[in-house]
Amino acid sequence: MFGYLIDMDGVIYHDNQLIPGANRFIQELCESNVPFMFLTNNSQRTWRDVVTKLQRMGIEVSEEHVFTCAIATARFLARQKPNGTAYIIGEGGLLTALHSNGYSIVDRDPDYVVIGEGHARIGTGEIITGPDAMRQANIKPVALEAKEGLSLLNGTQGMLALLSLALRDADIATDTADVAAALSLDALRGSPGAFDSRIMHARAYAGASMTARNLAHLNEGSQIRESHRDSNKDPRVQDAYSLRCTPQVHGAVRDSLAQAREMAAVELNSATDNPLVFARAGNGKSASKSAAGDIISGGNFHGQPLAMAADQVAIALATLGGISERRIEQMTNPLTSMLPAFLTPEPGLNSGFMIAQVTAAALTSENKALATPHSVDSISTSGNQEDYVSMGMSGARRLNRMLQNLRHTIAIELLCAAQGIELLAPLQTGTLAKKAIATIRAASPKVVEDRPLAPDIESVTAKIADGTFSAILH
């Protein structure tokens, strides 16, 4: 209805259903004697405060996070003032023009420079004021009109931006976890029978079915699987939960992320300002009326949906890391792996992956603590007017740290699984699984004797982050 639609990939769509006269209606109200309120108690907690003061707290905020916040802010403006936002985003927009002229924003708030405030860094590295940057780039600063200032204040844009980025990275991590689990299954000589499609259909969760298909596809053609079908060679009846129940656990993660993504998509296409301006008069009652439309005060600014979605993502990330660490333990423990202790050819002289498993356990435990829900916390502010708040910004902000921990944990599992499979030579794993091992070995050679594994973990982690492993499934 507002004429603008943005999806989870950051693509903005535009149709012919613009609301005409919204800006004119606001301007008429500004010039009239009709009593109304544009500024609320929320005005003291600006979006710039939420994002930029993280630096003063000693918390790093990446440039990617900042510009995603800017996109979310622009989306918010588009919903509130669809006739007046082209100068914020899009090809040829002000941010594009600033960057094409060699300027970068150092205040972590692009909007601040766009309106002729703040500071920018020029190509030589010198930091100059926002007005000077705009003047040197020959760009006229934006003069905010009625309602546009308030549209930049609410903190939900920051929550939405960080949540959206986390969802993208979580999808990559989940696919990579499927790859790691498939390798671990072969390293531990597990059975793919638990991934039978009939089992998945009997409990038809979409996420579980997807993971089961991934696991079966990755290990297709594995000689390792065929080597232990005989009960005389392998007396085990069933695999441990961390192997046998991988579709159910990874699938639950997938389904939780999908639900959070749906909530973020709704938010991306919502007006969260207060009060909201409706340019055409409706049939219902409103706080303020005129022939041109209505101004209605409400609570769309509240961050609870995003805060709860962020908590859901945090729990999913902690779960994914938890089961990954258990598979690492299964592989490094000679009592469960039927492999040399700690995956080293000479366990008496070398510690192999023992400390790597300890590292994974520490990262997993840290993520468990970070997964503590934030949305159930609240503290009254603004003279008890804001007496129940979402705590959504802190809930969304911790997701990046959890993702870093998770990627390191999955990297350790990939390294252990590749080592375990190679210890089963000359038996070969599946075709796609071999591709994953080749990717691992391009970053980390086989461990023959003890060496510091931190560089290997970092190298594999980088390949996880850039989607190299998840691409194997697609």
PEGI-V730328 format. One record per residue. N is the residue number from 1. SS is DSSP state (2 for helix, 1 for strand, 0 for the rest). D_LAST is the distance of its C-alpha to the last C-alpha in Angstrom with 2 decimals. Layout:
N;SS;D_LAST, N;SS;D_LAST
This chain:
1;0;35.41, 2;0;35.42, 3;0;33.67, 4;1;30.83, 5;1;27.43, 6;1;24.76, 7;0;21.32, 8;0;19.20, 9;0;17.59, 10;0;21.17, 11;0;21.73, 12;1;25.35, 13;1;26.55, 14;1;30.23, 15;0;32.31, 16;0;36.03, 17;0;36.85, 18;0;38.28, 19;0;41.16, 20;0;44.11, 21;0;46.77, 22;2;45.05, 23;2;46.10, 24;2;49.52, 25;2;50.01, 26;2;49.31, 27;2;51.65, 28;2;54.37, 29;2;54.13, 30;2;54.46, 31;2;57.63, 32;0;59.04, 33;0;60.90, 34;0;58.47, 35;0;57.63, 36;0;53.93, 37;0;51.81, 38;0;48.78, 39;0;48.84, 40;0;48.37, 41;2;48.73, 42;2;45.05, 43;2;45.93, 44;2;46.86, 45;0;43.34, 46;0;41.54, 47;2;37.87, 48;2;38.88, 49;2;40.54, 50;2;37.47, 51;2;35.20, 52;2;37.58, 53;2;39.84, 54;2;37.02, 55;2;37.94, 56;2;41.53, 57;0;40.44, 58;0;38.80, 59;0;35.24, 60;0;32.73, 61;0;30.82, 62;0;28.19, 63;2;28.50, 64;2;25.06, 65;2;26.50, 66;2;29.62, 67;2;28.19, 68;2;25.92, 69;2;29.20, 70;2;30.74, 71;2;28.17, 72;2;28.82, 73;2;32.51, 74;2;32.28, 75;2;30.54, 76;2;33.42, 77;2;35.95, 78;2;34.41, 79;2;34.86, 80;2;38.41, 81;0;39.63, 82;0;37.52, 83;0;40.10, 84;0;40.27, 85;0;37.00, 86;0;35.77, 87;0;37.18, 88;0;34.76, 89;0;31.29, 90;0;29.63, 91;0;30.07, 92;0;33.63, 93;0;34.09, 94;2;36.26, 95;2;33.60, 96;2;32.10, 97;2;35.66, 98;2;36.50, 99;2;33.55, 100;2;34.16, 101;0;37.71, 102;0;36.71, 103;0;37.29, 104;1;35.27, 105;1;36.21, 106;0;37.68, 107;0;38.78, 108;0;35.21, 109;0;36.08, 110;2;35.50, 111;2;37.62, 112;2;40.52, 113;2;40.70, 114;2;40.05, 115;0;43.25, 116;0;45.18, 117;0;45.12, 118;0;43.53, 119;1;42.67, 120;1;40.32, 121;1;39.69, 122;0;40.39, 123;0;39.01, 124;0;41.72, 125;0;40.78, 126;0;43.88, 127;1;43.62, 128;1;45.54, 129;1;46.19, 130;2;44.04, 131;2;46.91, 132;2;47.38, 133;2;43.68, 134;2;43.69, 135;2;46.99, 136;2;45.96, 137;0;42.75, 138;0;45.06, 139;0;43.28, 140;0;45.40, 141;0;44.56, 142;0;43.62, 143;0;46.55, 144;0;45.27, 145;0;46.80, 146;0;47.63, 147;0;44.82, 148;2;42.39, 149;2;43.58, 150;2;43.01, 151;2;39.54, 152;0;38.65, 153;0;40.21, 154;0;38.25, 155;0;35.89, 156;2;33.20, 157;2;31.43, 158;2;30.99, 159;2;29.76, 160;2;27.24, 161;2;25.97, 162;2;25.46, 163;2;23.94, 164;2;21.39, 165;2;20.38, 166;2;20.25, 167;2;17.99, 168;2;15.41, 169;2;15.75, 170;2;15.94, 171;2;12.52, 172;2;11.17, 173;2;13.79, 174;2;13.04, 175;2;9.49, 176;2;11.31, 177;2;14.12, 178;2;12.32, 179;2;11.61, 180;2;15.27, 181;2;16.60, 182;2;15.33, 183;2;17.08, 184;2;20.05, 185;2;20.41, 186;2;20.96, 187;2;23.11, 188;0;25.25, 189;0;25.30, 190;0;24.18, 191;0;23.70, 192;2;20.54, 193;2;23.04, 194;2;22.73, 195;2;19.22, 196;0;20.71, 197;2;19.59, 198;2;23.31, 199;2;23.65, 200;2;20.89, 201;2;22.60, 202;2;25.87, 203;0;24.77, 204;0;22.29, 205;0;20.52, 206;2;17.16, 207;2;15.77, 208;2;17.17, 209;2;15.76, 210;2;12.15, 211;2;12.84, 212;2;14.82, 213;2;12.20, 214;2;9.87, 215;2;13.09, 216;2;14.26, 217;2;11.30, 218;2;11.40, 219;0;15.17, 220;0;15.55, 221;0;18.41, 222;0;19.77, 223;2;23.48, 224;2;24.08, 225;2;23.61, 226;2;26.15, 227;2;28.59, 228;0;29.67, 229;0;29.96, 230;0;33.72, 231;0;35.48, 232;0;37.95, 233;0;35.31, 234;0;33.62, 235;0;35.90, 236;0;33.40, 237;0;33.04, 238;0;30.09, 239;0;27.65, 240;0;28.07, 241;2;26.59, 242;2;24.14, 243;2;22.45, 244;2;23.46, 245;0;22.81, 246;2;19.45, 247;2;17.88, 248;2;20.92, 249;2;20.92, 250;2;17.28, 251;2;17.27, 252;2;20.38, 253;2;18.83, 254;2;15.98, 255;2;18.75, 256;2;21.01, 257;2;18.62, 258;2;18.04, 259;2;21.83, 260;2;22.43, 261;2;20.07, 262;2;22.20, 263;2;25.28, 264;2;24.16, 265;2;23.41, 266;2;26.94, 267;2;28.38, 268;2;26.80, 269;0;28.75, 270;0;31.94, 271;0;35.36, 272;0;36.38, 273;0;39.61, 274;0;43.06, 275;0;45.16, 276;1;43.15, 277;1;44.79, 278;1;44.71, 279;0;46.22, 280;0;47.33, 281;0;49.82, 282;0;48.69, 283;0;50.80, 284;0;50.44, 285;0;52.45, 286;0;51.38, 287;0;52.75, 288;1;53.66, 289;1;54.20, 290;1;55.18, 291;0;55.24, 292;0;52.09, 293;1;49.87, 294;1;49.40, 295;1;48.51, 296;1;47.33, 297;0;46.89, 298;0;44.21, 299;0;41.68, 300;0;38.26, 301;0;38.13, 302;0;37.77, 303;0;34.61, 304;2;34.52, 305;2;31.40, 306;2;29.44, 307;2;31.19, 308;2;30.31, 309;2;26.64, 310;2;26.67, 311;2;28.33, 312;2;25.74, 313;2;22.93, 314;2;25.21, 315;2;25.73, 316;2;22.03, 317;2;21.54, 318;2;24.66, 319;2;23.52, 320;2;20.21, 321;2;22.28, 322;2;25.01, 323;2;23.22, 324;2;21.50, 325;2;25.02, 326;2;26.36, 327;2;24.04, 328;2;25.20, 329;2;28.74, 330;2;28.21, 331;2;27.17, 332;2;29.91, 333;0;32.65, 334;2;34.34, 335;2;35.69, 336;2;32.30, 337;2;30.18, 338;0;32.49, 339;0;31.54, 340;0;33.82, 341;2;34.64, 342;2;32.24, 343;2;30.19, 344;0;32.71, 345;0;34.37, 346;0;37.75, 347;0;37.73, 348;0;41.47, 349;0;41.33, 350;0;37.95, 351;0;36.27, 352;0;32.73, 353;0;30.17, 354;2;32.89, 355;2;32.96, 356;2;29.19, 357;2;29.29, 358;2;32.13, 359;2;30.12, 360;2;27.25, 361;2;29.95, 362;2;31.50, 363;2;28.32, 364;2;27.60, 365;2;31.19, 366;2;31.09, 367;2;28.14, 368;2;30.08, 369;2;32.95, 370;2;30.90, 371;0;29.48, 372;0;33.02, 373;0;33.05, 374;0;34.46, 375;0;34.87, 376;0;37.74, 377;0;39.69, 378;0;41.99, 379;0;45.03, 380;0;47.45, 381;1;47.92, 382;0;49.90, 383;0;53.08, 384;0;51.33, 385;0;50.07, 386;1;46.49, 387;0;47.20, 388;0;43.73, 389;0;40.78, 390;0;37.09, 391;0;36.51, 392;2;33.06, 393;2;32.93, 394;2;33.40, 395;2;30.92, 396;2;28.20, 397;2;29.33, 398;2;28.91, 399;2;25.16, 400;2;24.42, 401;2;26.53, 402;2;24.88, 403;2;21.40, 404;2;22.92, 405;2;24.41, 406;2;21.28, 407;2;19.26, 408;2;22.23, 409;2;22.40, 410;2;18.83, 411;2;19.51, 412;2;22.59, 413;2;20.87, 414;2;18.44, 415;2;21.60, 416;2;23.58, 417;2;21.12, 418;2;20.77, 419;2;24.57, 420;2;25.13, 421;2;23.13, 422;2;25.03, 423;0;28.23, 424;0;27.63, 425;0;27.72, 426;0;28.30, 427;0;25.99, 428;0;22.37, 429;0;19.20, 430;0;16.23, 431;2;14.38, 432;2;11.06, 433;2;13.46, 434;2;15.49, 435;2;12.86, 436;2;12.82, 437;2;16.61, 438;2;16.97, 439;2;15.37, 440;2;17.83, 441;2;20.65, 442;2;20.21, 443;2;21.16, 444;0;23.49, 445;0;25.59, 446;0;26.62, 447;0;29.38, 448;0;32.54, 449;0;35.07, 450;0;35.12, 451;0;33.94, 452;0;32.90, 453;0;29.26, 454;2;28.93, 455;2;27.68, 456;2;25.05, 457;2;23.87, 458;2;23.80, 459;2;21.86, 460;2;19.06, 461;2;19.26, 462;2;18.80, 463;2;15.52, 464;2;14.39, 465;2;15.73, 466;0;14.14, 467;0;10.54, 468;0;10.45, 469;0;9.64, 470;2;7.17, 471;2;5.09, 472;2;5.57, 473;2;3.79, 474;0;0.00
